[in-house]
Amino acid sequence: MSPDPTTLLAYSTVLFLIFGLYFTAAELAHGKTRKAFWYSSPFLAASVSGFFFTSPFLIPGLWGLRIGAVFMTLAYGLGWQAIRTMLGRRTCLKAVLIVCVVSLAISASAASSGT
């Protein structure tokens, strides 16, 4: 018996959600609301991405996969911002959002390639 990719992705989605909620609760318990957002946001974005990759059929066409890809890109960008926060540097969320919008625009402009 070997697990299928969808099951592994669903497990990862739940784990990312648990990690995101843990970082939120842990930092808020210490009164660090800004750090709570930056430390938990990559995991929460990855859990949203995993949700859309696990069940892309919820949105018609390829939009479920496109939104999943945008949230995965967002998760990496927010991880970069969390590291910047950890090092005491200023965050640049605008750069992350620009990359996500460009990624979605390129994906949306692509035509279907058949199957």
Biopython code that builds the backbone (N, CA, C, O; Angstrom):
import numpy as np
from Bio.PDB.StructureBuilder import StructureBuilder

atoms = [
    (1, "MET", "N", (0.830, -1.172, 0.000)),
    (1, "MET", "CA", (0.000, 0.000, 0.000)),
    (1, "MET", "C", (0.882, 1.245, 0.000)),
    (1, "MET", "O", (1.767, 1.390, 0.843)),
    (2, "SER", "N", (0.633, 2.134, -0.946)),
    (2, "SER", "CA", (1.382, 3.390, -0.983)),
    (2, "SER", "C", (0.386, 4.547, -1.037)),
    (2, "SER", "O", (-0.604, 4.489, -1.767)),
    (3, "PRO", "N", (0.652, 5.586, -0.268)),
    (3, "PRO", "CA", (-0.282, 6.714, -0.231)),
    (3, "PRO", "C", (-0.256, 7.486, -1.551)),
    (3, "PRO", "O", (0.799, 7.656, -2.161)),
    (4, "ASP", "N", (-1.405, 7.940, -1.973)),
    (4, "ASP", "CA", (-1.470, 8.720, -3.204)),
    (4, "ASP", "C", (-1.101, 10.174, -2.922)),
    (4, "ASP", "O", (-1.180, 10.618, -1.777)),
    (5, "PRO", "N", (-0.699, 10.920, -3.954)),
    (5, "PRO", "CA", (-0.279, 12.315, -3.748)),
    (5, "PRO", "C", (-1.359, 13.204, -3.140)),
    (5, "PRO", "O", (-1.046, 14.109, -2.367)),
    (6, "THR", "N", (-2.615, 12.961, -3.474)),
    (6, "THR", "CA", (-3.686, 13.792, -2.920)),
    (6, "THR", "C", (-3.789, 13.626, -1.409)),
    (6, "THR", "O", (-4.005, 14.601, -0.690)),
    (7, "THR", "N", (-3.636, 12.408, -0.928)),
    (7, "THR", "CA", (-3.689, 12.164, 0.514)),
    (7, "THR", "C", (-2.515, 12.835, 1.217)),
    (7, "THR", "O", (-2.692, 13.445, 2.271)),
    (8, "LEU", "N", (-1.325, 12.729, 0.646)),
    (8, "LEU", "CA", (-0.162, 13.385, 1.243)),
    (8, "LEU", "C", (-0.327, 14.895, 1.261)),
    (8, "LEU", "O", (0.051, 15.557, 2.228)),
    (9, "LEU", "N", (-0.888, 15.434, 0.198)),
    (9, "LEU", "CA", (-1.124, 16.872, 0.141)),
    (9, "LEU", "C", (-2.170, 17.302, 1.172)),
    (9, "LEU", "O", (-2.044, 18.362, 1.785)),
    (10, "ALA", "N", (-3.182, 16.490, 1.355)),
    (10, "ALA", "CA", (-4.204, 16.805, 2.372)),
    (10, "ALA", "C", (-3.598, 16.786, 3.774)),
    (10, "ALA", "O", (-3.905, 17.654, 4.591)),
    (11, "TYR", "N", (-2.742, 15.806, 4.059)),
    (11, "TYR", "CA", (-2.071, 15.767, 5.357)),
    (11, "TYR", "C", (-1.183, 16.997, 5.546)),
    (11, "TYR", "O", (-1.162, 17.589, 6.625)),
    (12, "SER", "N", (-0.457, 17.378, 4.508)),
    (12, "SER", "CA", (0.399, 18.562, 4.589)),
    (12, "SER", "C", (-0.427, 19.816, 4.829)),
    (12, "SER", "O", (-0.018, 20.700, 5.581)),
    (13, "THR", "N", (-1.589, 19.891, 4.191)),
    (13, "THR", "CA", (-2.473, 21.038, 4.375)),
    (13, "THR", "C", (-2.885, 21.175, 5.832)),
    (13, "THR", "O", (-2.856, 22.272, 6.391)),
    (14, "VAL", "N", (-3.263, 20.083, 6.437)),
    (14, "VAL", "CA", (-3.676, 20.112, 7.847)),
    (14, "VAL", "C", (-2.493, 20.466, 8.744)),
    (14, "VAL", "O", (-2.650, 21.228, 9.698)),
    (15, "LEU", "N", (-1.314, 19.924, 8.451)),
    (15, "LEU", "CA", (-0.132, 20.247, 9.256)),
    (15, "LEU", "C", (0.227, 21.722, 9.152)),
    (15, "LEU", "O", (0.566, 22.347, 10.157)),
    (16, "PHE", "N", (0.158, 22.289, 7.941)),
    (16, "PHE", "CA", (0.444, 23.720, 7.778)),
    (16, "PHE", "C", (-0.564, 24.559, 8.555)),
    (16, "PHE", "O", (-0.200, 25.575, 9.147)),
    (17, "LEU", "N", (-1.808, 24.146, 8.556)),
    (17, "LEU", "CA", (-2.825, 24.868, 9.316)),
    (17, "LEU", "C", (-2.534, 24.802, 10.813)),
    (17, "LEU", "O", (-2.670, 25.801, 11.520)),
    (18, "ILE", "N", (-2.138, 23.637, 11.290)),
    (18, "ILE", "CA", (-1.805, 23.488, 12.715)),
    (18, "ILE", "C", (-0.603, 24.352, 13.079)),
    (18, "ILE", "O", (-0.619, 25.022, 14.112)),
    (19, "PHE", "N", (0.448, 24.349, 12.243)),
    (19, "PHE", "CA", (1.623, 25.182, 12.510)),
    (19, "PHE", "C", (1.255, 26.671, 12.514)),
    (19, "PHE", "O", (1.714, 27.425, 13.372)),
    (20, "GLY", "N", (0.430, 27.086, 11.557)),
    (20, "GLY", "CA", (0.014, 28.484, 11.495)),
    (20, "GLY", "C", (-0.756, 28.903, 12.732)),
    (20, "GLY", "O", (-0.520, 29.974, 13.291)),
    (21, "LEU", "N", (-1.677, 28.053, 13.152)),
    (21, "LEU", "CA", (-2.446, 28.367, 14.361)),
    (21, "LEU", "C", (-1.558, 28.346, 15.606)),
    (21, "LEU", "O", (-1.752, 29.146, 16.522)),
    (22, "TYR", "N", (-0.587, 27.432, 15.640)),
    (22, "TYR", "CA", (0.333, 27.379, 16.782)),
    (22, "TYR", "C", (1.149, 28.670, 16.891)),
    (22, "TYR", "O", (1.246, 29.259, 17.967)),
    (23, "PHE", "N", (1.734, 29.107, 15.768)),
    (23, "PHE", "CA", (2.539, 30.332, 15.810)),
    (23, "PHE", "C", (1.682, 31.534, 16.190)),
    (23, "PHE", "O", (2.147, 32.424, 16.902)),
    (24, "THR", "N", (0.447, 31.568, 15.727)),
    (24, "THR", "CA", (-0.444, 32.664, 16.100)),
    (24, "THR", "C", (-0.691, 32.654, 17.606)),
    (24, "THR", "O", (-0.551, 33.682, 18.267)),
    (25, "ALA", "N", (-1.054, 31.507, 18.141)),
    (25, "ALA", "CA", (-1.358, 31.411, 19.571)),
    (25, "ALA", "C", (-0.121, 31.666, 20.431)),
    (25, "ALA", "O", (-0.207, 32.351, 21.450)),
    (26, "ALA", "N", (1.019, 31.125, 20.032)),
    (26, "ALA", "CA", (2.238, 31.268, 20.832)),
    (26, "ALA", "C", (2.705, 32.715, 20.894)),
    (26, "ALA", "O", (3.086, 33.195, 21.961)),
    (27, "GLU", "N", (2.680, 33.411, 19.773)),
    (27, "GLU", "CA", (3.150, 34.798, 19.773)),
    (27, "GLU", "C", (2.136, 35.738, 20.424)),
    (27, "GLU", "O", (2.519, 36.696, 21.095)),
    (28, "LEU", "N", (0.844, 35.465, 20.226)),
    (28, "LEU", "CA", (-0.162, 36.315, 20.867)),
    (28, "LEU", "C", (-0.143, 36.146, 22.382)),
    (28, "LEU", "O", (-0.443, 37.088, 23.116)),
    (29, "ALA", "N", (0.207, 34.957, 22.853)),
    (29, "ALA", "CA", (0.289, 34.725, 24.292)),
    (29, "ALA", "C", (1.398, 35.560, 24.932)),
    (29, "ALA", "O", (1.337, 35.892, 26.116)),
    (30, "HIS", "N", (2.411, 35.894, 24.131)),
    (30, "HIS", "CA", (3.509, 36.719, 24.635)),
    (30, "HIS", "C", (3.334, 38.191, 24.260)),
    (30, "HIS", "O", (4.238, 38.996, 24.484)),
    (31, "GLY", "N", (2.183, 38.547, 23.692)),
    (31, "GLY", "CA", (1.905, 39.941, 23.356)),
    (31, "GLY", "C", (2.607, 40.449, 22.114)),
    (31, "GLY", "O", (2.748, 41.660, 21.945)),
    (32, "LYS", "N", (3.041, 39.577, 21.257)),
    (32, "LYS", "CA", (3.772, 39.981, 20.049)),
    (32, "LYS", "C", (2.855, 39.817, 18.832)),
    (32, "LYS", "O", (2.970, 38.847, 18.083)),
    (33, "THR", "N", (1.950, 40.775, 18.649)),
    (33, "THR", "CA", (0.956, 40.640, 17.581)),
    (33, "THR", "C", (1.580, 40.759, 16.196)),
    (33, "THR", "O", (1.175, 40.046, 15.279)),
    (34, "ARG", "N", (2.556, 41.644, 16.027)),
    (34, "ARG", "CA", (3.192, 41.805, 14.714)),
    (34, "ARG", "C", (3.936, 40.541, 14.325)),
    (34, "ARG", "O", (3.820, 40.081, 13.189)),
    (35, "LYS", "N", (4.694, 39.976, 15.245)),
    (35, "LYS", "CA", (5.424, 38.750, 14.949)),
    (35, "LYS", "C", (4.488, 37.569, 14.746)),
    (35, "LYS", "O", (4.782, 36.671, 13.957)),
    (36, "ALA", "N", (3.363, 37.562, 15.452)),
    (36, "ALA", "CA", (2.395, 36.473, 15.286)),
    (36, "ALA", "C", (1.904, 36.428, 13.852)),
    (36, "ALA", "O", (1.783, 35.351, 13.269)),
    (37, "PHE", "N", (1.617, 37.594, 13.275)),
    (37, "PHE", "CA", (1.157, 37.634, 11.892)),
    (37, "PHE", "C", (2.225, 37.120, 10.945)),
    (37, "PHE", "O", (1.948, 36.269, 10.100)),
    (38, "TRP", "N", (3.445, 37.629, 11.079)),
    (38, "TRP", "CA", (4.492, 37.260, 10.124)),
    (38, "TRP", "C", (4.937, 35.819, 10.282)),
    (38, "TRP", "O", (5.270, 35.175, 9.288)),
    (39, "TYR", "N", (4.954, 35.292, 11.498)),
    (39, "TYR", "CA", (5.397, 33.907, 11.688)),
    (39, "TYR", "C", (4.341, 32.894, 11.256)),
    (39, "TYR", "O", (4.681, 31.803, 10.798)),
    (40, "SER", "N", (3.078, 33.241, 11.396)),
    (40, "SER", "CA", (2.028, 32.278, 11.042)),
    (40, "SER", "C", (1.569, 32.389, 9.604)),
    (40, "SER", "O", (1.069, 31.409, 9.050)),
    (41, "SER", "N", (1.717, 33.539, 8.980)),
    (41, "SER", "CA", (1.162, 33.753, 7.642)),
    (41, "SER", "C", (1.708, 32.811, 6.563)),
    (41, "SER", "O", (0.925, 32.402, 5.706)),
    (42, "PRO", "N", (3.001, 32.436, 6.544)),
    (42, "PRO", "CA", (3.432, 31.486, 5.512)),
    (42, "PRO", "C", (2.729, 30.139, 5.632)),
    (42, "PRO", "O", (2.378, 29.525, 4.624)),
    (43, "PHE", "N", (2.525, 29.685, 6.857)),
    (43, "PHE", "CA", (1.876, 28.387, 7.063)),
    (43, "PHE", "C", (0.392, 28.449, 6.711)),
    (43, "PHE", "O", (-0.155, 27.507, 6.138)),
    (44, "LEU", "N", (-0.257, 29.559, 7.055)),
    (44, "LEU", "CA", (-1.672, 29.687, 6.730)),
    (44, "LEU", "C", (-1.881, 29.810, 5.221)),
    (44, "LEU", "O", (-2.828, 29.243, 4.677)),
    (45, "ALA", "N", (-0.998, 30.549, 4.544)),
    (45, "ALA", "CA", (-1.087, 30.642, 3.077)),
    (45, "ALA", "C", (-0.828, 29.285, 2.432)),
    (45, "ALA", "O", (-1.480, 28.933, 1.450)),
    (46, "ALA", "N", (0.116, 28.523, 2.974)),
    (46, "ALA", "CA", (0.388, 27.186, 2.435)),
    (46, "ALA", "C", (-0.790, 26.255, 2.657)),
    (46, "ALA", "O", (-1.049, 25.383, 1.828)),
    (47, "SER", "N", (-1.508, 26.423, 3.760)),
    (47, "SER", "CA", (-2.674, 25.563, 3.989)),
    (47, "SER", "C", (-3.800, 25.912, 3.016)),
    (47, "SER", "O", (-4.511, 25.018, 2.557)),
    (48, "VAL", "N", (-3.971, 27.185, 2.697)),
    (48, "VAL", "CA", (-4.970, 27.570, 1.685)),
    (48, "VAL", "C", (-4.563, 27.006, 0.324)),
    (48, "VAL", "O", (-5.399, 26.505, -0.427)),
    (49, "SER", "N", (-3.275, 27.095, 0.020)),
    (49, "SER", "CA", (-2.774, 26.543, -1.235)),
    (49, "SER", "C", (-3.020, 25.040, -1.318)),
    (49, "SER", "O", (-3.482, 24.533, -2.340)),
    (50, "GLY", "N", (-2.714, 24.348, -0.256)),
    (50, "GLY", "CA", (-2.936, 22.905, -0.222)),
    (50, "GLY", "C", (-4.401, 22.548, -0.373)),
    (50, "GLY", "O", (-4.737, 21.543, -0.999)),
    (51, "PHE", "N", (-5.279, 23.367, 0.200)),
    (51, "PHE", "CA", (-6.718, 23.135, 0.061)),
    (51, "PHE", "C", (-7.128, 23.207, -1.407)),
    (51, "PHE", "O", (-7.861, 22.342, -1.887)),
    (52, "PHE", "N", (-6.661, 24.233, -2.125)),
    (52, "PHE", "CA", (-7.028, 24.366, -3.529)),
    (52, "PHE", "C", (-6.343, 23.318, -4.402)),
    (52, "PHE", "O", (-6.905, 22.907, -5.417)),
    (53, "PHE", "N", (-5.153, 22.881, -4.033)),
    (53, "PHE", "CA", (-4.498, 21.817, -4.801)),
    (53, "PHE", "C", (-5.145, 20.459, -4.540)),
    (53, "PHE", "O", (-5.175, 19.603, -5.424)),
    (54, "THR", "N", (-5.659, 20.262, -3.333)),
    (54, "THR", "CA", (-6.309, 18.998, -2.997)),
    (54, "THR", "C", (-7.671, 18.874, -3.669)),
    (54, "THR", "O", (-8.045, 17.795, -4.129)),
    (55, "SER", "N", (-8.405, 19.965, -3.725)),
    (55, "SER", "CA", (-9.734, 19.928, -4.346)),
    (55, "SER", "C", (-9.916, 21.110, -5.306)),
    (55, "SER", "O", (-10.677, 22.031, -5.013)),
    (56, "PRO", "N", (-9.222, 21.087, -6.449)),
    (56, "PRO", "CA", (-9.318, 22.211, -7.393)),
    (56, "PRO", "C", (-10.660, 22.284, -8.106)),
    (56, "PRO", "O", (-10.978, 23.305, -8.715)),
    (57, "PHE", "N", (-11.441, 21.233, -8.041)),
    (57, "PHE", "CA", (-12.720, 21.183, -8.742)),
    (57, "PHE", "C", (-13.779, 22.083, -8.111)),
    (57, "PHE", "O", (-14.851, 22.262, -8.690)),
    (58, "LEU", "N", (-13.504, 22.654, -6.937)),
    (58, "LEU", "CA", (-14.477, 23.527, -6.285)),
    (58, "LEU", "C", (-14.716, 24.816, -7.071)),
    (58, "LEU", "O", (-15.787, 25.418, -6.982)),
    (59, "ILE", "N", (-13.718, 25.230, -7.834)),
    (59, "ILE", "CA", (-13.834, 26.418, -8.669)),
    (59, "ILE", "C", (-13.734, 25.945, -10.122)),
    (59, "ILE", "O", (-12.847, 25.155, -10.447)),
    (60, "PRO", "N", (-14.621, 26.410, -10.998)),
    (60, "PRO", "CA", (-14.624, 25.900, -12.374)),
    (60, "PRO", "C", (-13.339, 26.208, -13.144)),
    (60, "PRO", "O", (-12.638, 27.183, -12.870)),
    (61, "GLY", "N", (-13.062, 25.348, -14.106)),
    (61, "GLY", "CA", (-11.892, 25.525, -14.962)),
    (61, "GLY", "C", (-10.599, 25.260, -14.213)),
    (61, "GLY", "O", (-10.535, 24.428, -13.308)),
    (62, "LEU", "N", (-9.584, 25.983, -14.612)),
    (62, "LEU", "CA", (-8.271, 25.838, -13.974)),
    (62, "LEU", "C", (-8.065, 26.822, -12.826)),
    (62, "LEU", "O", (-6.962, 26.928, -12.289)),
    (63, "TRP", "N", (-9.121, 27.542, -12.446)),
    (63, "TRP", "CA", (-8.961, 28.589, -11.441)),
    (63, "TRP", "C", (-8.599, 28.043, -10.068)),
    (63, "TRP", "O", (-7.904, 28.723, -9.314)),
    (64, "GLY", "N", (-9.036, 26.862, -9.722)),
    (64, "GLY", "CA", (-8.647, 26.278, -8.440)),
    (64, "GLY", "C", (-7.146, 26.051, -8.362)),
    (64, "GLY", "O", (-6.515, 26.349, -7.348)),
    (65, "LEU", "N", (-6.578, 25.518, -9.448)),
    (65, "LEU", "CA", (-5.128, 25.301, -9.483)),
    (65, "LEU", "C", (-4.373, 26.620, -9.537)),
    (65, "LEU", "O", (-3.316, 26.757, -8.921)),
    (66, "ARG", "N", (-4.907, 27.589, -10.268)),
    (66, "ARG", "CA", (-4.255, 28.902, -10.345)),
    (66, "ARG", "C", (-4.219, 29.578, -8.984)),
    (66, "ARG", "O", (-3.193, 30.126, -8.580)),
    (67, "ILE", "N", (-5.340, 29.536, -8.281)),
    (67, "ILE", "CA", (-5.377, 30.153, -6.947)),
    (67, "ILE", "C", (-4.459, 29.402, -5.991)),
    (67, "ILE", "O", (-3.799, 30.020, -5.156)),
    (68, "GLY", "N", (-4.410, 28.083, -6.101)),
    (68, "GLY", "CA", (-3.480, 27.305, -5.286)),
    (68, "GLY", "C", (-2.035, 27.699, -5.539)),
    (68, "GLY", "O", (-1.240, 27.805, -4.605)),
    (69, "ALA", "N", (-1.695, 27.916, -6.812)),
    (69, "ALA", "CA", (-0.324, 28.317, -7.158)),
    (69, "ALA", "C", (-0.008, 29.714, -6.632)),
    (69, "ALA", "O", (1.106, 29.970, -6.174)),
    (70, "VAL", "N", (-0.978, 30.612, -6.696)),
    (70, "VAL", "CA", (-0.748, 31.969, -6.179)),
    (70, "VAL", "C", (-0.527, 31.930, -4.673)),
    (70, "VAL", "O", (0.360, 32.614, -4.161)),
    (71, "PHE", "N", (-1.318, 31.143, -3.964)),
    (71, "PHE", "CA", (-1.133, 31.050, -2.519)),
    (71, "PHE", "C", (0.171, 30.352, -2.152)),
    (71, "PHE", "O", (0.747, 30.639, -1.103)),
    (72, "MET", "N", (0.645, 29.443, -2.997)),
    (72, "MET", "CA", (1.949, 28.820, -2.736)),
    (72, "MET", "C", (3.069, 29.849, -2.920)),
    (72, "MET", "O", (4.006, 29.902, -2.124)),
    (73, "THR", "N", (2.966, 30.663, -3.972)),
    (73, "THR", "CA", (3.933, 31.741, -4.169)),
    (73, "THR", "C", (3.869, 32.727, -3.008)),
    (73, "THR", "O", (4.896, 33.199, -2.522)),
    (74, "LEU", "N", (2.652, 33.028, -2.574)),
    (74, "LEU", "CA", (2.471, 33.917, -1.430)),
    (74, "LEU", "C", (3.098, 33.331, -0.167)),
    (74, "LEU", "O", (3.693, 34.060, 0.627)),
    (75, "ALA", "N", (2.969, 32.022, 0.021)),
    (75, "ALA", "CA", (3.554, 31.380, 1.206)),
    (75, "ALA", "C", (5.073, 31.543, 1.222)),
    (75, "ALA", "O", (5.654, 31.846, 2.265)),
    (76, "TYR", "N", (5.720, 31.342, 0.065)),
    (76, "TYR", "CA", (7.173, 31.539, 0.009)),
    (76, "TYR", "C", (7.545, 32.989, 0.273)),
    (76, "TYR", "O", (8.506, 33.267, 0.991)),
    (77, "GLY", "N", (6.782, 33.918, -0.307)),
    (77, "GLY", "CA", (7.062, 35.336, -0.088)),
    (77, "GLY", "C", (6.852, 35.748, 1.356)),
    (77, "GLY", "O", (7.631, 36.530, 1.902)),
    (78, "LEU", "N", (5.801, 35.226, 1.977)),
    (78, "LEU", "CA", (5.555, 35.550, 3.377)),
    (78, "LEU", "C", (6.599, 34.903, 4.291)),
    (78, "LEU", "O", (6.920, 35.444, 5.348)),
    (79, "GLY", "N", (7.124, 33.751, 3.885)),
    (79, "GLY", "CA", (8.228, 33.146, 4.628)),
    (79, "GLY", "C", (9.462, 34.044, 4.599)),
    (79, "GLY", "O", (10.168, 34.193, 5.597)),
    (80, "TRP", "N", (9.702, 34.632, 3.441)),
    (80, "TRP", "CA", (10.811, 35.585, 3.301)),
    (80, "TRP", "C", (10.587, 36.777, 4.233)),
    (80, "TRP", "O", (11.523, 37.247, 4.879)),
    (81, "GLN", "N", (9.347, 37.263, 4.301)),
    (81, "GLN", "CA", (9.044, 38.391, 5.181)),
    (81, "GLN", "C", (9.174, 38.005, 6.656)),
    (81, "GLN", "O", (9.598, 38.820, 7.475)),
    (82, "ALA", "N", (8.812, 36.775, 6.992)),
    (82, "ALA", "CA", (8.958, 36.316, 8.381)),
    (82, "ALA", "C", (10.425, 36.295, 8.782)),
    (82, "ALA", "O", (10.768, 36.656, 9.908)),
    (83, "ILE", "N", (11.289, 35.877, 7.872)),
    (83, "ILE", "CA", (12.729, 35.874, 8.163)),
    (83, "ILE", "C", (13.223, 37.303, 8.331)),
    (83, "ILE", "O", (14.033, 37.572, 9.218)),
    (84, "ARG", "N", (12.753, 38.218, 7.500)),
    (84, "ARG", "CA", (13.141, 39.624, 7.636)),
    (84, "ARG", "C", (12.703, 40.171, 9.000)),
    (84, "ARG", "O", (13.440, 40.917, 9.646)),
    (85, "THR", "N", (11.490, 39.789, 9.428)),
    (85, "THR", "CA", (10.994, 40.226, 10.735)),
    (85, "THR", "C", (11.855, 39.654, 11.851)),
    (85, "THR", "O", (12.182, 40.344, 12.816)),
    (86, "MET", "N", (12.217, 38.387, 11.708)),
    (86, "MET", "CA", (13.037, 37.725, 12.722)),
    (86, "MET", "C", (14.400, 38.406, 12.864)),
    (86, "MET", "O", (14.964, 38.459, 13.957)),
    (87, "LEU", "N", (14.919, 38.922, 11.761)),
    (87, "LEU", "CA", (16.221, 39.591, 11.785)),
    (87, "LEU", "C", (16.125, 41.072, 12.128)),
    (87, "LEU", "O", (17.137, 41.773, 12.164)),
    (88, "GLY", "N", (14.892, 41.553, 12.381)),
    (88, "GLY", "CA", (14.718, 42.947, 12.759)),
    (88, "GLY", "C", (14.724, 43.903, 11.584)),
    (88, "GLY", "O", (14.917, 45.104, 11.772)),
    (89, "ARG", "N", (14.518, 43.402, 10.380)),
    (89, "ARG", "CA", (14.510, 44.257, 9.190)),
    (89, "ARG", "C", (13.072, 44.622, 8.823)),
    (89, "ARG", "O", (12.113, 43.992, 9.269)),
    (90, "ARG", "N", (12.959, 45.645, 8.009)),
    (90, "ARG", "CA", (11.658, 46.103, 7.548)),
    (90, "ARG", "C", (11.099, 45.113, 6.528)),
    (90, "ARG", "O", (11.853, 44.540, 5.743)),
    (91, "THR", "N", (9.803, 44.913, 6.537)),
    (91, "THR", "CA", (9.181, 44.010, 5.562)),
    (91, "THR", "C", (8.844, 44.784, 4.294)),
    (91, "THR", "O", (8.655, 46.000, 4.329)),
    (92, "CYS", "N", (8.771, 44.072, 3.179)),
    (92, "CYS", "CA", (8.367, 44.682, 1.909)),
    (92, "CYS", "C", (7.308, 43.798, 1.263)),
    (92, "CYS", "O", (7.577, 43.035, 0.335)),
    (93, "LEU", "N", (6.101, 43.929, 1.785)),
    (93, "LEU", "CA", (4.980, 43.129, 1.330)),
    (93, "LEU", "C", (4.579, 43.471, -0.106)),
    (93, "LEU", "O", (4.035, 42.629, -0.820)),
    (94, "LYS", "N", (4.849, 44.707, -0.524)),
    (94, "LYS", "CA", (4.488, 45.131, -1.868)),
    (94, "LYS", "C", (5.178, 44.263, -2.926)),
    (94, "LYS", "O", (4.557, 43.904, -3.926)),
    (95, "ALA", "N", (6.435, 43.927, -2.719)),
    (95, "ALA", "CA", (7.167, 43.090, -3.679)),
    (95, "ALA", "C", (6.549, 41.695, -3.772)),
    (95, "ALA", "O", (6.443, 41.128, -4.860)),
    (96, "VAL", "N", (6.148, 41.156, -2.646)),
    (96, "VAL", "CA", (5.536, 39.823, -2.628)),
    (96, "VAL", "C", (4.213, 39.838, -3.383)),
    (96, "VAL", "O", (3.943, 38.944, -4.185)),
    (97, "LEU", "N", (3.389, 40.849, -3.131)),
    (97, "LEU", "CA", (2.090, 40.933, -3.783)),
    (97, "LEU", "C", (2.217, 41.177, -5.283)),
    (97, "LEU", "O", (1.412, 40.664, -6.061)),
    (98, "ILE", "N", (3.209, 41.949, -5.694)),
    (98, "ILE", "CA", (3.436, 42.171, -7.129)),
    (98, "ILE", "C", (3.784, 40.857, -7.819)),
    (98, "ILE", "O", (3.266, 40.568, -8.898)),
    (99, "VAL", "N", (4.642, 40.073, -7.215)),
    (99, "VAL", "CA", (5.006, 38.775, -7.799)),
    (99, "VAL", "C", (3.779, 37.867, -7.898)),
    (99, "VAL", "O", (3.605, 37.171, -8.898)),
    (100, "CYS", "N", (2.943, 37.869, -6.888)),
    (100, "CYS", "CA", (1.735, 37.032, -6.899)),
    (100, "CYS", "C", (0.761, 37.474, -7.988)),
    (100, "CYS", "O", (0.182, 36.635, -8.678)),
    (101, "VAL", "N", (0.578, 38.776, -8.145)),
    (101, "VAL", "CA", (-0.331, 39.283, -9.173)),
    (101, "VAL", "C", (0.204, 38.968, -10.567)),
    (101, "VAL", "O", (-0.559, 38.564, -11.444)),
    (102, "VAL", "N", (1.502, 39.148, -10.779)),
    (102, "VAL", "CA", (2.104, 38.825, -12.080)),
    (102, "VAL", "C", (1.975, 37.332, -12.365)),
    (102, "VAL", "O", (1.671, 36.935, -13.489)),
    (103, "SER", "N", (2.203, 36.523, -11.365)),
    (103, "SER", "CA", (2.064, 35.071, -11.532)),
    (103, "SER", "C", (0.640, 34.693, -11.925)),
    (103, "SER", "O", (0.441, 33.868, -12.816)),
    (104, "LEU", "N", (-0.348, 35.290, -11.268)),
    (104, "LEU", "CA", (-1.741, 35.005, -11.596)),
    (104, "LEU", "C", (-2.089, 35.524, -12.987)),
    (104, "LEU", "O", (-2.822, 34.859, -13.719)),
    (105, "ALA", "N", (-1.589, 36.676, -13.364)),
    (105, "ALA", "CA", (-1.869, 37.231, -14.694)),
    (105, "ALA", "C", (-1.291, 36.359, -15.802)),
    (105, "ALA", "O", (-1.940, 36.130, -16.823)),
    (106, "ILE", "N", (-0.078, 35.877, -15.599)),
    (106, "ILE", "CA", (0.541, 35.003, -16.605)),
    (106, "ILE", "C", (-0.224, 33.695, -16.695)),
    (106, "ILE", "O", (-0.461, 33.182, -17.789)),
    (107, "SER", "N", (-0.606, 33.159, -15.560)),
    (107, "SER", "CA", (-1.360, 31.904, -15.550)),
    (107, "SER", "C", (-2.731, 32.077, -16.202)),
    (107, "SER", "O", (-3.173, 31.205, -16.950)),
    (108, "ALA", "N", (-3.397, 33.174, -15.929)),
    (108, "ALA", "CA", (-4.725, 33.408, -16.484)),
    (108, "ALA", "C", (-4.694, 33.656, -17.986)),
    (108, "ALA", "O", (-5.661, 33.365, -18.690)),
    (109, "SER", "N", (-3.583, 34.192, -18.472)),
    (109, "SER", "CA", (-3.491, 34.487, -19.906)),
    (109, "SER", "C", (-3.096, 33.259, -20.736)),
    (109, "SER", "O", (-3.179, 33.286, -21.964)),
    (110, "ALA", "N", (-2.675, 32.201, -20.074)),
    (110, "ALA", "CA", (-2.273, 30.992, -20.801)),
    (110, "ALA", "C", (-3.501, 30.271, -21.323)),
    (110, "ALA", "O", (-4.520, 30.172, -20.639)),
    (111, "ALA", "N", (-3.393, 29.773, -22.533)),
    (111, "ALA", "CA", (-4.504, 29.033, -23.132)),
    (111, "ALA", "C", (-4.400, 27.569, -22.733)),
    (111, "ALA", "O", (-3.342, 27.097, -22.318)),
    (112, "SER", "N", (-5.495, 26.871, -22.864)),
    (112, "SER", "CA", (-5.530, 25.449, -22.547)),
    (112, "SER", "C", (-4.652, 24.690, -23.530)),
    (112, "SER", "O", (-4.620, 24.997, -24.722)),
    (113, "SER", "N", (-3.940, 23.692, -23.009)),
    (113, "SER", "CA", (-3.037, 22.924, -23.861)),
    (113, "SER", "C", (-3.599, 21.548, -24.175)),
    (113, "SER", "O", (-2.849, 20.630, -24.507)),
    (114, "GLY", "N", (-4.905, 21.400, -24.074)),
    (114, "GLY", "CA", (-5.524, 20.106, -24.361)),
    (114, "GLY", "C", (-5.817, 19.365, -23.088)),
    (114, "GLY", "O", (-6.434, 19.926, -22.182)),
    (115, "THR", "N", (-5.396, 18.120, -22.985)),
    (115, "THR", "CA", (-5.661, 17.343, -21.788)),
    (115, "THR", "C", (-4.810, 17.835, -20.668)),
    (115, "THR", "O", (-4.883, 17.306, -19.559)),
]
sb = StructureBuilder()
sb.init_structure("model")
sb.init_model(0)
sb.init_chain("A")
sb.init_seg("    ")
for serial, (resi, resn, name, xyz) in enumerate(atoms, 1):
    if name == "N":
        sb.init_residue(resn, " ", resi, " ")
    sb.init_atom(name, np.array(xyz, "f"), 0.0, 1.0, " ", f" {name:<3s}", serial, name[0])
structure = sb.get_structure()
